[in-house]
Structure formats: C-alpha cells, structure tokens
Amino acid sequence: MLRGLGRAPFGPRTSQGQGAGPSAADSPTAPEGTSHGSASPPGASATTPPPAPVPAPAPRSIEPVKEADPAQMQFETLKRHIHMRLVDRLDMNRIAEIDPKTLRNEIKGVVEYLCDTENPLLNRNERQRLVLEILDETLGFGPLELLLKDDKIGDIMINGPKRIYVEKEGRIQKSEVIFRDNEHLLQIIDRIVSRVGRRVDETSPMVDARLPDGSRFNAIIPPLALDGPVVTIRMFGSRPLSKDDLLRFRAFTPEMLALMEGAMKARLNIIISGGTGSGKTTLLNTLSSFIQADHRVITIEDAAELQLQQDHVVRLETRPANIEGRGAVTATDLVKNALRMRPDRIIIGECRGAETLDMIQAMNTGHEGSMTTVHANTPRDALSRLETMISMAGLELPIRALRSQFASAIDLIIQASRLQGGPRKVTSISEVIGMEGDTIIMQEIFSFRQIGINETGRAFGEFIATGIRPTFMDRLESAGCHLSPELFRQRVMLKD
C-alpha cells in the first residue's frame, strides 16, 4: 500500500497506520517561553493562559451515500444466478416453435423448481416476485414490464439505468424501477428494436421502433448520449381510445365531434396539427373509426403506431439505410408507391419532409379523405410548416402556386394542444376557404379558450362556437350528414 493512502481525505492526519506522522496533539511540549504564536513578553506570569489556538477550518460536508439494501442485493444476486441457469437449460431452436402462452407456462415451472433448489427459504411473496421478474427478463422487456402494464402511465422517460421518469395522469414523476447497469438497459433496447427489424449500435446510435401494443419507442445510446442510454416511450395501450373516452375526458364537445365525424364521412382532407404529446395520433386513430368500411386505406409511417379499426387497411413503414448506407426507403418513396395501389384514402402518420408535396398532390388528384399530422402551434403555423417542408424537396415553386395547392387540397385543420397540468384538448377547428391575393384565407369554427389554472396546477377554460357556418355544408349534406344550423350558433358550449 502506498504511503498516505487509506487516510481520511479531510481533517488532520491520524497517528494510526503505517508511515503516519505524529499529530499536533501528540507532539512534545514546546520549550518554555515559546508558543505557536508570538513569544511571551519577559516577566509574564506562569499562570497566564496560552493564547487560544486558531480554530481549524470545518471539514467540508459530504452528502452521505445511500447504502444499498443487503436484502435487495442478495435478491438481485439470486435472480441473476437463477436466470443464468435458466438460459443454460433453454433450447433456443425450439423456443420459436412453441406457442408463447405454452412457453411461458413451461419456463415458469422451471423457474419455480430452480427457486426451490437454490433458496428454499424464500417466503411466498419473494418467491412469486422472483418468478415474475425472471419471466420478464427472459420473455419480456425486463423492468419495463411493470411500467408497460400500468394503464395510467402515458410516457416513460429513461435517462440512464438508474433514472426513470413517467408521466402519470398528466404529471411527471420519478419511478422506483431501475436497471442493473448500462449493459442491462442496452440488452432490453436491442431486444425491442430487433423484433421490428431495426438495429442500434455505435454506428447507428439512434432508433425509432414500436412495441407490440403499438406504443412508440425511441432510443439514443452512447457515444451520442453522454450519461448512458436514453429511451422515450409514448404509450398508446392495447385498446385505442374511442370517441366516448375522449368526450369523457373533455378533449372536445359533442358539437365538435359531430363536425369531425361529418368531415370524415364526406371525405374532406384533414390535417391535425399540434405539439409533441398533444394527442395528434390518438385523435387521428379516433377519427379513422368514421371511415367507411368499404374504403381501401393505406397508412405510411416511420414507426407503425396507428391503430385503425377498419379491415381493409394496408400498413406501410419506412426503412432506414443499412450499415453500408444503402437500402433506405423514405416516406416519399412509399407515398409514390401507394398511389399505384388503388387507395381510397392515404394516411401519413406525420409529414416531416419532402413527402409533404406528394401528399398534397394526392389530395388534389382524387384521393379525397386523406389525413396527416404535422407539428405546429397554430393552424396558421401548420400551413407555414407545410411550405417549409415542401421546400426540402428542392423544387423552386412560386409561393402563390404552392399556396394555391394548399388552399384547394386542404379542407380542415384541427389543432390539438396539451395544456398545463396535462389535459389535452382540441383547441381549434378551422376551415381553409381559399386564396385572397397571396394569402390563404381561413375561418375558425370552434375554439377552446383557456381561462386560468386551478389550485392543482391544471389549466381550465371553455369551448366556444364562433358563430361561423362552414362553407362545405353542402358536401356534408350530400354525404348524408345533416347538421343543424343551431350547432354553429355563437355561444359557450362547455366549461371545463
């Protein structure tokens, strides 16, 4: 051991330990007439007390490190040991041929046997917890399984193996669930992305994928993420929200729903705009339930997450480039191919690039009733973003010609917003009327006005009918949707 190692990092050096020098308290008495301060004046009394020593600086306080629970460490060690023995017994070639439910029951029996042989002193609760966690590690997504089964969780945010946050009932809170280390988290990430034909490694450290229930999965790993792998999961659940669910949550009013339902049945072209987490995809899923059963619908997404309720649906998904930089299939490629597949409607999960131009062209060339989502703060901003994204295609189109395409292709813009405290609302339904000069003319039919924040920090407000009657009412009438003029009378429809 090197001299000086092993002593306390702060405070005086102790006299214990090899090579430690004497401390100030153990040093021999200083000669008479001398002190650590100035010399005593001649003739001073022997009883005169020595000058008070200068107090040593207080040692810097150190935040105590939270010690690991020995029982929890022993539990984790036992779990890893049993898991390793289980993996040694598994026949990987046979696993793919067995029904998942049967496989889980067989593995559960093996795990219970191993628990009894390794540590028969486990109580009932510990044994049950150990079996479930090993099954999740073997067949599921490890510690994530506990969070994925919670219906109240909307988002899961993993900032490294030990810091996991969830959005629950509109509020972000830290979870008690943790991973062992970075390697454990990377194993779960690889298991998720490999099931949908994606990969994530140092050469491709970012990935978008989906979980079996359709939830959106995004991961970014080192060297781009400095503090360990970062995972974000947008939960959709195994059962998509229905119109009745959204009405109960007061995301919109019955009058707004009647207009959106009529617009879908009359095959109006709709754009849903909003920020991240505002409920755009959920609203698109809900509105898709109004599509006629005999329509052929083609969906195009980067990571398939739409859950349409129709039978005649063709789902297409983009593909990133391989390790050699080849084989990429973009949304633009899929939109062009979809036009040759005899679609009645085309739904793009999100327009974020050059495919926007092809989508607008499809809306203008007989594929009415198409839909897409776009990130924007207001309906007017949504049109500006569409212009910007079309410019990514490299086509130098005149602004007037481009906006004229928008005005003729888009009928309705629905704005979704996530308000303070977590509520998600349809804050605006606006109709695109046409052009006046170089400006696209829009009129708002319904809106939501925030009034304030309640004592729990949740925003509240009121839904308003602006008193404007849409110009496409004749199209709704011809599609069999008869809306009363009273529906659009100017008033406050609902206070939330």
SULLIN-V646651 format. One record per pair of residues at least 12 apart in sequence whose C-alpha atoms are under 10 Angstrom apart, sorted by the first residue. I is the first residue (numbers start at 0). J is the second residue. If there is no record, write none. Layout:
# SULLIN-V646651
{{I | J} {I | J}}
This chain:
# SULLIN-V646651
{{0 | 17} {1 | 17} {1 | 18} {2 | 16} {2 | 17} {2 | 18} {2 | 19} {3 | 16} {3 | 17} {3 | 18} {3 | 19} {3 | 20} {4 | 16} {4 | 17} {6 | 19} {8 | 58} {9 | 57} {9 | 58} {9 | 59} {9 | 60} {10 | 55} {10 | 56} {10 | 57} {10 | 58} {10 | 59} {11 | 23} {11 | 55} {11 | 58} {31 | 45} {32 | 45} {34 | 49} {34 | 50} {35 | 49} {35 | 50} {35 | 52} {35 | 53} {36 | 49} {36 | 50} {36 | 51} {36 | 52} {36 | 53} {37 | 50} {74 | 121} {74 | 125} {74 | 129} {75 | 129} {75 | 179} {77 | 114} {77 | 117} {77 | 118} {77 | 129} {78 | 114} {78 | 129} {78 | 130} {78 | 132} {78 | 133} {78 | 136} {79 | 133} {79 | 136} {80 | 113} {80 | 117} {81 | 109} {81 | 110} {81 | 111} {81 | 113} {81 | 114} {81 | 116} {81 | 117} {81 | 129} {81 | 130} {81 | 133} {82 | 110} {82 | 113} {82 | 130} {82 | 132} {82 | 133} {82 | 134} {82 | 136} {82 | 137} {84 | 110} {84 | 113} {85 | 106} {85 | 109} {85 | 110} {85 | 113} {85 | 133} {85 | 137} {86 | 137} {88 | 106} {88 | 109} {89 | 106} {89 | 109} {99 | 138} {102 | 138} {103 | 134} {103 | 135} {103 | 137} {103 | 138} {104 | 134} {106 | 130} {106 | 133} {106 | 134} {106 | 137} {106 | 138} {107 | 130} {107 | 131} {107 | 133} {107 | 134} {108 | 130} {109 | 130} {110 | 126} {110 | 129} {110 | 130} {110 | 131} {110 | 133} {110 | 134} {111 | 126} {111 | 127} {111 | 129} {111 | 130} {113 | 130} {114 | 126} {114 | 127} {114 | 129} {114 | 130} {131 | 144} {132 | 144} {132 | 145} {136 | 183} {136 | 186} {136 | 187} {138 | 190} {139 | 187} {139 | 190} {139 | 191} {140 | 184} {140 | 186} {140 | 187} {140 | 188} {140 | 190} {140 | 191} {141 | 177} {141 | 178} {141 | 183} {141 | 184} {141 | 186} {141 | 187} {142 | 176} {142 | 177} {142 | 178} {142 | 179} {142 | 183} {142 | 184} {142 | 187} {143 | 155} {143 | 157} {143 | 163} {143 | 176} {143 | 177} {143 | 178} {143 | 184} {143 | 187} {145 | 176} {146 | 165} {146 | 174} {146 | 176} {147 | 210} {147 | 212} {147 | 214} {147 | 232} {147 | 234} {147 | 236} {148 | 236} {148 | 237} {149 | 167} {149 | 234} {149 | 236} {150 | 167} {150 | 168} {150 | 234} {150 | 235} {150 | 236} {150 | 237} {151 | 165} {151 | 166} {151 | 167} {151 | 168} {151 | 169} {151 | 234} {151 | 236} {152 | 165} {152 | 166} {152 | 167} {152 | 168} {152 | 169} {152 | 170} {152 | 171} {152 | 233} {152 | 234} {152 | 235} {152 | 236} {153 | 165} {153 | 166} {153 | 167} {153 | 168} {153 | 169} {153 | 170} {153 | 171} {153 | 214} {153 | 232} {153 | 233} {153 | 234} {153 | 235} {153 | 236} {153 | 276} {154 | 166} {154 | 167} {154 | 169} {154 | 170} {154 | 171} {154 | 214} {154 | 215} {154 | 231} {154 | 232} {154 | 233} {154 | 234} {154 | 235} {154 | 276} {155 | 167} {155 | 171} {155 | 172} {155 | 173} {155 | 174} {155 | 216} {155 | 230} {155 | 231} {155 | 232} {155 | 233} {155 | 234} {156 | 171} {156 | 172} {156 | 173} {156 | 174} {156 | 217} {156 | 229} {156 | 230} {156 | 231} {156 | 232} {156 | 233} {157 | 173} {157 | 174} {157 | 177} {157 | 178} {157 | 184} {157 | 218} {157 | 227} {157 | 228} {157 | 229} {157 | 230} {157 | 231} {157 | 232} {158 | 224} {158 | 226} {158 | 227} {158 | 228} {158 | 229} {158 | 230} {158 | 231} {159 | 177} {159 | 178} {159 | 180} {159 | 181} {159 | 184} {159 | 185} {159 | 220} {159 | 224} {159 | 225} {159 | 226} {159 | 227} {159 | 228} {159 | 229} {159 | 230} {160 | 176} {160 | 177} {160 | 178} {160 | 179} {160 | 180} {160 | 181} {160 | 182} {160 | 183} {160 | 184} {160 | 185} {160 | 226} {160 | 227} {160 | 228} {160 | 229} {160 | 230} {161 | 174} {161 | 175} {161 | 176} {161 | 177} {161 | 178} {161 | 179} {161 | 180} {161 | 181} {161 | 184} {161 | 227} {162 | 174} {162 | 175} {162 | 176} {162 | 177} {162 | 178} {162 | 229} {163 | 175} {163 | 176} {163 | 177} {163 | 178} {163 | 229} {163 | 230} {163 | 231} {164 | 176} {164 | 231} {165 | 231} {165 | 232} {166 | 233} {166 | 234} {166 | 421} {167 | 421} {168 | 420} {168 | 421} {168 | 422} {169 | 417} {169 | 418} {169 | 419} {169 | 420} {169 | 421} {169 | 422} {169 | 423} {169 | 457} {170 | 419} {170 | 420} {170 | 421} {170 | 457} {171 | 420} {171 | 421} {180 | 227} {181 | 220} {181 | 221} {181 | 226} {181 | 227} {181 | 228} {182 | 227} {182 | 228} {184 | 227} {184 | 228} {184 | 229} {184 | 230} {185 | 199} {185 | 200} {185 | 218} {185 | 220} {185 | 227} {185 | 228} {185 | 229} {188 | 206} {188 | 208} {188 | 216} {188 | 217} {188 | 218} {188 | 219} {188 | 220} {188 | 228} {188 | 229} {188 | 230} {189 | 218} {191 | 208} {191 | 209} {191 | 210} {191 | 211} {191 | 216} {192 | 206} {192 | 207} {192 | 208} {192 | 209} {192 | 210} {192 | 216} {192 | 217} {192 | 218} {193 | 208} {194 | 208} {194 | 209} {194 | 210} {194 | 211} {195 | 207} {195 | 208} {195 | 209} {195 | 210} {195 | 211} {195 | 302} {195 | 303} {196 | 208} {196 | 318} {197 | 209} {197 | 318} {197 | 319} {197 | 321} {198 | 319} {198 | 321} {198 | 322} {199 | 218} {199 | 219} {199 | 220} {200 | 219} {200 | 220} {200 | 221} {200 | 222} {201 | 219} {201 | 220} {201 | 221} {201 | 222} {201 | 223} {202 | 222} {202 | 322} {203 | 219} {203 | 220} {203 | 319} {203 | 320} {203 | 321} {203 | 322} {204 | 218} {204 | 219} {204 | 220} {204 | 221} {204 | 222} {204 | 223} {204 | 224} {204 | 228} {205 | 217} {205 | 218} {205 | 219} {205 | 220} {205 | 221} {205 | 223} {205 | 224} {205 | 229} {205 | 230} {206 | 218} {206 | 219} {206 | 220} {206 | 230} {206 | 302} {206 | 319} {207 | 219} {207 | 231} {207 | 232} {207 | 301} {207 | 302} {207 | 303} {207 | 319} {208 | 232} {208 | 301} {208 | 302} {208 | 303} {208 | 304} {209 | 232} {209 | 233} {209 | 234} {209 | 301} {209 | 302} {209 | 303} {209 | 304} {210 | 232} {210 | 233} {210 | 234} {210 | 235} {210 | 236} {210 | 302} {210 | 303} {210 | 304} {211 | 236} {211 | 237} {211 | 304} {212 | 234} {212 | 235} {212 | 236} {212 | 237} {212 | 238} {212 | 239} {212 | 304} {212 | 306} {213 | 233} {213 | 234} {213 | 235} {213 | 236} {213 | 237} {213 | 238} {213 | 239} {213 | 302} {213 | 303} {213 | 304} {213 | 305} {213 | 306} {214 | 232} {214 | 233} {214 | 234} {214 | 235} {214 | 236} {214 | 237} {214 | 302} {214 | 303} {214 | 304} {214 | 305} {215 | 231} {215 | 232} {215 | 233} {215 | 234} {215 | 235} {215 | 302} {215 | 303} {215 | 304} {215 | 305} {216 | 230} {216 | 231} {216 | 232} {216 | 233} {216 | 234} {216 | 302} {216 | 304} {217 | 229} {217 | 230} {217 | 231} {217 | 232} {217 | 233} {217 | 302} {218 | 230} {218 | 231} {218 | 232} {219 | 231} {233 | 276} {233 | 304} {234 | 304} {235 | 280} {235 | 281} {235 | 304} {235 | 305} {235 | 306} {237 | 306} {238 | 306} {239 | 281} {239 | 282} {239 | 284} {239 | 285} {239 | 305} {239 | 306} {239 | 307} {239 | 308} {240 | 281} {240 | 282} {240 | 284} {240 | 285} {240 | 306} {241 | 281} {241 | 282} {241 | 284} {241 | 285} {241 | 286} {241 | 288} {242 | 256} {242 | 282} {242 | 284} {242 | 285} {242 | 286} {242 | 288} {243 | 285} {244 | 285} {245 | 281} {245 | 282} {245 | 285} {245 | 423} {245 | 424} {248 | 422} {248 | 423} {248 | 424} {248 | 495} {249 | 422} {249 | 423} {249 | 424} {249 | 425} {249 | 462} {249 | 493} {249 | 494} {249 | 495} {250 | 278} {250 | 282} {250 | 415} {250 | 416} {250 | 417} {250 | 422} {250 | 423} {250 | 424} {250 | 425} {250 | 426} {250 | 447} {250 | 462} {250 | 495} {251 | 415} {251 | 423} {251 | 424} {251 | 425} {251 | 426} {251 | 427} {251 | 445} {251 | 446} {251 | 447} {251 | 462} {251 | 493} {252 | 424} {252 | 425} {252 | 445} {252 | 462} {252 | 463} {252 | 492} {252 | 493} {252 | 494} {253 | 486} {253 | 492} {253 | 493} {254 | 445} {254 | 464} {254 | 482} {254 | 485} {254 | 486} {254 | 487} {254 | 492} {255 | 425} {255 | 427} {255 | 428} {255 | 444} {255 | 445} {255 | 446} {255 | 462} {255 | 463} {255 | 464} {255 | 486} {255 | 487} {255 | 492} {256 | 286} {257 | 480} {257 | 481} {257 | 482} {257 | 486} {258 | 428} {258 | 444} {258 | 445} {258 | 469} {258 | 472} {258 | 475} {258 | 480} {258 | 481} {258 | 482} {258 | 486} {258 | 487} {259 | 286} {259 | 289} {259 | 411} {259 | 413} {259 | 428} {260 | 285} {260 | 286} {260 | 287} {260 | 288} {260 | 289} {260 | 290} {260 | 475} {260 | 480} {261 | 289} {261 | 472} {261 | 474} {261 | 475} {261 | 476} {261 | 478} {261 | 479} {261 | 480} {261 | 481} {261 | 482} {262 | 286} {262 | 289} {262 | 368} {262 | 410} {262 | 411} {262 | 471} {262 | 472} {262 | 474} {262 | 475} {262 | 478} {262 | 480} {263 | 286} {263 | 287} {263 | 288} {263 | 289} {263 | 290} {263 | 291} {263 | 367} {263 | 368} {263 | 369} {263 | 370} {263 | 475} {263 | 478} {264 | 286} {264 | 287} {264 | 289} {264 | 290} {264 | 291} {264 | 368} {264 | 474} {264 | 475} {264 | 478} {264 | 479} {264 | 480} {265 | 290} {265 | 367} {265 | 368} {265 | 471} {265 | 472} {265 | 473} {265 | 474} {265 | 475} {265 | 476} {265 | 477} {265 | 478} {265 | 479} {265 | 480} {266 | 290} {266 | 291} {266 | 343} {266 | 344} {266 | 366} {266 | 367} {266 | 368} {266 | 369} {266 | 370} {266 | 410} {266 | 474} {266 | 475} {266 | 478} {267 | 362} {267 | 366} {267 | 367} {267 | 368} {267 | 369} {267 | 370} {267 | 408} {267 | 409} {267 | 410} {267 | 411} {267 | 471} {267 | 474} {267 | 475} {268 | 344} {268 | 345} {268 | 359} {268 | 362} {268 | 363} {268 | 366} {268 | 367} {268 | 368} {268 | 369} {268 | 370} {268 | 371} {268 | 407} {268 | 408} {268 | 409} {268 | 410} {268 | 411} {268 | 412} {269 | 283} {269 | 346} {269 | 362} {269 | 367} {269 | 368} {269 | 369} {269 | 370} {269 | 371} {269 | 372} {269 | 408} {269 | 409} {269 | 410} {269 | 411} {269 | 412} {269 | 413} {269 | 430} {270 | 283} {270 | 349} {270 | 350} {270 | 369} {270 | 370} {270 | 371} {270 | 372} {270 | 373} {270 | 378} {270 | 381} {270 | 382} {270 | 409} {270 | 410} {270 | 411} {270 | 412} {270 | 413} {270 | 414} {271 | 283} {271 | 349} {271 | 370} {271 | 371} {271 | 372} {271 | 373} {271 | 374} {271 | 375} {271 | 378} {271 | 381} {271 | 411} {271 | 412} {271 | 413} {271 | 414} {271 | 415} {271 | 425} {271 | 428} {272 | 349} {272 | 371} {272 | 372} {272 | 373} {272 | 374} {272 | 375} {272 | 376} {272 | 377} {272 | 378} {272 | 379} {272 | 380} {272 | 381} {272 | 382} {272 | 412} {272 | 413} {272 | 414} {272 | 415} {272 | 416} {272 | 425} {272 | 427} {273 | 372} {273 | 373} {273 | 374} {273 | 375} {273 | 376} {273 | 377} {273 | 378} {273 | 380} {273 | 381} {273 | 413} {273 | 414} {273 | 415} {273 | 416} {273 | 417} {273 | 425} {273 | 426} {274 | 373} {274 | 374} {274 | 375} {274 | 376} {274 | 377} {274 | 414} {274 | 415} {274 | 416} {274 | 417} {275 | 373} {275 | 374} {275 | 375} {275 | 376} {275 | 415} {275 | 416} {275 | 417} {276 | 415} {276 | 416} {276 | 417} {276 | 421} {276 | 423} {277 | 374} {277 | 414} {277 | 415} {277 | 416} {277 | 417} {277 | 418} {277 | 421} {277 | 422} {277 | 423} {277 | 424} {277 | 425} {278 | 414} {278 | 415} {278 | 416} {278 | 417} {278 | 422} {278 | 423} {278 | 424} {278 | 425} {279 | 348} {279 | 349} {279 | 371} {279 | 372} {279 | 373} {279 | 374} {279 | 413} {279 | 414} {279 | 415} {279 | 416} {279 | 423} {279 | 425} {280 | 304} {280 | 305} {280 | 306} {280 | 348} {280 | 349} {280 | 371} {280 | 372} {280 | 415} {281 | 304} {281 | 305} {281 | 306} {282 | 372} {282 | 413} {282 | 415} {282 | 425} {283 | 305} {283 | 306} {283 | 307} {283 | 346} {283 | 348} {283 | 370} {283 | 371} {283 | 372} {284 | 304} {284 | 305} {284 | 306} {284 | 307} {284 | 308} {285 | 305} {285 | 306} {285 | 307} {285 | 308} {286 | 307} {286 | 370} {287 | 305} {287 | 306} {287 | 307} {287 | 308} {287 | 309} {287 | 346} {287 | 370} {288 | 306} {288 | 307} {288 | 308} {288 | 309} {289 | 308} {289 | 309} {290 | 307} {290 | 308} {290 | 309} {290 | 344} {290 | 368} {291 | 309} {291 | 311} {292 | 308} {292 | 309} {292 | 310} {292 | 311} {292 | 312} {293 | 309} {293 | 310} {293 | 311} {293 | 343} {294 | 309} {294 | 310} {294 | 311} {294 | 312} {294 | 342} {294 | 343} {294 | 344} {295 | 309} {295 | 310} {295 | 311} {295 | 312} {295 | 313} {295 | 340} {295 | 341} {295 | 342} {295 | 343} {295 | 344} {295 | 345} {296 | 309} {296 | 310} {296 | 311} {296 | 312} {296 | 313} {296 | 314} {296 | 337} {296 | 340} {296 | 341} {296 | 342} {296 | 343} {296 | 344} {296 | 345} {296 | 346} {296 | 368} {296 | 369} {297 | 311} {297 | 312} {297 | 313} {297 | 314} {297 | 315} {297 | 333} {297 | 334} {297 | 337} {297 | 338} {297 | 340} {297 | 341} {297 | 342} {297 | 343} {297 | 344} {297 | 345} {297 | 346} {297 | 347} {297 | 369} {298 | 312} {298 | 313} {298 | 314} {298 | 315} {298 | 316} {298 | 333} {298 | 334} {298 | 337} {298 | 342} {298 | 344} {298 | 345} {298 | 346} {298 | 347} {298 | 348} {298 | 369} {298 | 370} {298 | 371} {299 | 313} {299 | 314} {299 | 315} {299 | 316} {299 | 317} {299 | 329} {299 | 330} {299 | 331} {299 | 333} {299 | 334} {299 | 337} {299 | 345} {299 | 346} {299 | 347} {299 | 348} {299 | 349} {299 | 350} {299 | 371} {300 | 314} {300 | 315} {300 | 316} {300 | 317} {300 | 318} {300 | 329} {300 | 330} {300 | 333} {300 | 346} {300 | 347} {300 | 348} {300 | 349} {300 | 350} {301 | 315} {301 | 316} {301 | 317} {301 | 318} {301 | 319} {301 | 328} {301 | 329} {301 | 330} {301 | 347} {301 | 348} {301 | 349} {301 | 350} {302 | 315} {302 | 316} {302 | 317} {302 | 318} {302 | 348} {303 | 315} {303 | 316} {303 | 317} {303 | 348} {304 | 316} {304 | 348} {305 | 346} {305 | 347} {305 | 348} {312 | 342} {312 | 344} {313 | 337} {313 | 340} {313 | 342} {313 | 345} {314 | 346} {315 | 330} {315 | 333} {315 | 334} {315 | 337} {315 | 347} {316 | 328} {316 | 329} {316 | 330} {316 | 333} {316 | 348} {317 | 329} {317 | 330} {317 | 331} {317 | 332} {317 | 333} {318 | 330} {329 | 352} {329 | 353} {329 | 354} {330 | 347} {330 | 348} {330 | 349} {330 | 350} {330 | 351} {330 | 352} {330 | 353} {330 | 354} {330 | 355} {330 | 357} {331 | 350} {331 | 352} {331 | 353} {331 | 354} {331 | 355} {331 | 356} {331 | 357} {331 | 358} {331 | 392} {332 | 354} {332 | 357} {333 | 347} {333 | 354} {333 | 357} {334 | 346} {334 | 347} {334 | 354} {334 | 355} {334 | 356} {334 | 357} {334 | 358} {334 | 361} {335 | 354} {335 | 357} {335 | 358} {335 | 361} {337 | 361} {338 | 357} {338 | 358} {338 | 361} {338 | 364} {338 | 366} {341 | 366} {342 | 365} {342 | 366} {342 | 367} {342 | 369} {343 | 365} {343 | 366} {343 | 367} {343 | 368} {343 | 369} {344 | 361} {344 | 362} {344 | 365} {344 | 366} {344 | 367} {344 | 368} {344 | 369} {344 | 370} {345 | 358} {345 | 361} {345 | 362} {345 | 366} {345 | 367} {345 | 368} {345 | 369} {345 | 370} {345 | 371} {346 | 358} {346 | 368} {346 | 369} {346 | 370} {346 | 371} {346 | 372} {347 | 369} {347 | 370} {347 | 371} {347 | 372} {347 | 373} {348 | 370} {348 | 371} {348 | 372} {348 | 373} {349 | 370} {349 | 371} {349 | 372} {349 | 373} {349 | 374} {350 | 371} {350 | 372} {350 | 373} {350 | 374} {350 | 384} {350 | 385} {350 | 388} {350 | 389} {351 | 372} {351 | 373} {351 | 374} {351 | 384} {351 | 385} {351 | 387} {351 | 388} {351 | 389} {351 | 391} {352 | 384} {352 | 385} {352 | 387} {352 | 388} {352 | 389} {352 | 390} {352 | 391} {352 | 392} {353 | 385} {353 | 387} {353 | 388} {353 | 389} {353 | 390} {353 | 391} {353 | 392} {353 | 393} {353 | 394} {354 | 388} {354 | 389} {354 | 391} {354 | 392} {355 | 371} {355 | 373} {355 | 384} {355 | 385} {355 | 386} {355 | 387} {355 | 388} {355 | 389} {355 | 390} {355 | 391} {355 | 392} {356 | 385} {356 | 386} {356 | 388} {356 | 389} {356 | 390} {356 | 391} {356 | 392} {356 | 394} {356 | 401} {356 | 404} {356 | 405} {357 | 389} {357 | 392} {358 | 370} {358 | 371} {358 | 408} {359 | 385} {359 | 389} {359 | 401} {359 | 404} {359 | 405} {359 | 407} {359 | 408} {359 | 409} {360 | 404} {360 | 405} {360 | 408} {361 | 408} {362 | 404} {362 | 405} {362 | 407} {362 | 408} {362 | 409} {363 | 404} {363 | 405} {363 | 407} {363 | 408} {363 | 409} {364 | 408} {366 | 408} {367 | 408} {367 | 409} {367 | 410} {368 | 409} {368 | 410} {369 | 408} {369 | 409} {370 | 409} {370 | 411} {372 | 412} {372 | 413} {372 | 414} {373 | 385} {373 | 414} {374 | 414} {374 | 415} {375 | 414} {375 | 415} {375 | 416} {376 | 414} {376 | 415} {376 | 416} {377 | 412} {377 | 413} {377 | 414} {377 | 415} {377 | 416} {377 | 426} {377 | 427} {378 | 411} {378 | 412} {378 | 413} {378 | 414} {378 | 415} {378 | 427} {378 | 428} {378 | 429} {378 | 430} {378 | 431} {378 | 441} {378 | 443} {379 | 412} {379 | 414} {379 | 429} {379 | 439} {379 | 440} {379 | 441} {381 | 412} {381 | 413} {381 | 414} {382 | 402} {382 | 405} {382 | 406} {382 | 409} {382 | 412} {382 | 439} {383 | 402} {385 | 401} {385 | 402} {385 | 405} {386 | 398} {386 | 401} {386 | 402} {386 | 405} {389 | 401} {398 | 437} {398 | 438} {399 | 434} {399 | 436} {399 | 437} {399 | 438} {399 | 439} {400 | 437} {401 | 437} {402 | 433} {402 | 434} {402 | 437} {402 | 438} {402 | 439} {403 | 433} {403 | 434} {403 | 435} {403 | 436} {403 | 437} {403 | 438} {403 | 439} {404 | 433} {404 | 434} {405 | 431} {405 | 433} {405 | 434} {405 | 439} {406 | 430} {406 | 431} {406 | 432} {406 | 433} {406 | 434} {406 | 438} {406 | 439} {406 | 440} {406 | 441} {407 | 431} {407 | 432} {407 | 433} {407 | 434} {408 | 431} {408 | 433} {409 | 430} {409 | 431} {409 | 432} {409 | 433} {410 | 429} {410 | 430} {410 | 431} {410 | 432} {410 | 433} {410 | 441} {410 | 470} {410 | 471} {411 | 428} {411 | 429} {411 | 430} {411 | 431} {411 | 432} {411 | 441} {411 | 442} {411 | 443} {411 | 469} {411 | 471} {412 | 427} {412 | 428} {412 | 429} {412 | 430} {412 | 431} {412 | 441} {412 | 443} {413 | 425} {413 | 426} {413 | 427} {413 | 428} {413 | 429} {413 | 430} {413 | 443} {413 | 445} {413 | 446} {414 | 426} {414 | 427} {414 | 428} {414 | 429} {414 | 446} {415 | 427} {415 | 428} {416 | 447} {417 | 458} {418 | 449} {418 | 452} {418 | 457} {418 | 458} {418 | 459} {419 | 451} {419 | 452} {419 | 456} {419 | 457} {419 | 458} {419 | 459} {420 | 452} {420 | 453} {420 | 455} {420 | 456} {420 | 457} {420 | 458} {420 | 459} {421 | 456} {421 | 457} {421 | 458} {422 | 457} {422 | 458} {422 | 459} {423 | 458} {424 | 446} {424 | 447} {424 | 462} {425 | 445} {425 | 446} {425 | 447} {425 | 462} {426 | 445} {426 | 446} {426 | 447} {426 | 448} {426 | 449} {426 | 461} {426 | 462} {426 | 463} {427 | 443} {427 | 444} {427 | 445} {427 | 446} {427 | 447} {427 | 448} {427 | 462} {427 | 463} {428 | 442} {428 | 443} {428 | 444} {428 | 445} {428 | 446} {428 | 447} {428 | 464} {429 | 441} {429 | 442} {429 | 443} {429 | 444} {429 | 445} {429 | 446} {429 | 469} {430 | 442} {430 | 443} {430 | 444} {430 | 445} {430 | 468} {430 | 469} {430 | 470} {430 | 471} {431 | 443} {431 | 469} {431 | 470} {432 | 469} {432 | 470} {432 | 471} {442 | 465} {442 | 467} {442 | 468} {442 | 469} {442 | 470} {443 | 464} {443 | 465} {443 | 466} {443 | 467} {443 | 468} {443 | 469} {444 | 463} {444 | 464} {444 | 465} {444 | 466} {444 | 467} {444 | 468} {444 | 469} {444 | 487} {444 | 489} {445 | 462} {445 | 463} {445 | 464} {445 | 465} {445 | 466} {445 | 467} {445 | 487} {445 | 489} {445 | 491} {445 | 492} {446 | 461} {446 | 462} {446 | 463} {446 | 464} {446 | 465} {446 | 491} {446 | 492} {447 | 459} {447 | 460} {447 | 461} {447 | 462} {447 | 463} {447 | 464} {447 | 491} {447 | 492} {447 | 493} {447 | 494} {447 | 495} {448 | 460} {448 | 461} {448 | 462} {448 | 463} {448 | 491} {448 | 494} {449 | 461} {449 | 462} {449 | 494} {449 | 495} {450 | 494} {450 | 495} {458 | 495} {459 | 494} {459 | 495} {460 | 493} {460 | 494} {460 | 495} {461 | 491} {461 | 492} {461 | 493} {461 | 494} {461 | 495} {462 | 490} {462 | 491} {462 | 492} {462 | 493} {462 | 494} {462 | 495} {463 | 487} {463 | 488} {463 | 489} {463 | 490} {463 | 491} {463 | 492} {463 | 493} {463 | 494} {464 | 486} {464 | 487} {464 | 488} {464 | 489} {464 | 490} {464 | 491} {464 | 492} {464 | 493} {465 | 487} {465 | 488} {465 | 489} {465 | 490} {465 | 491} {466 | 484} {466 | 485} {466 | 486} {466 | 487} {466 | 488} {466 | 489} {466 | 490} {467 | 484} {467 | 487} {467 | 488} {467 | 489} {468 | 484} {468 | 485} {468 | 486} {468 | 487} {468 | 488} {468 | 489} {469 | 487} {472 | 484}}
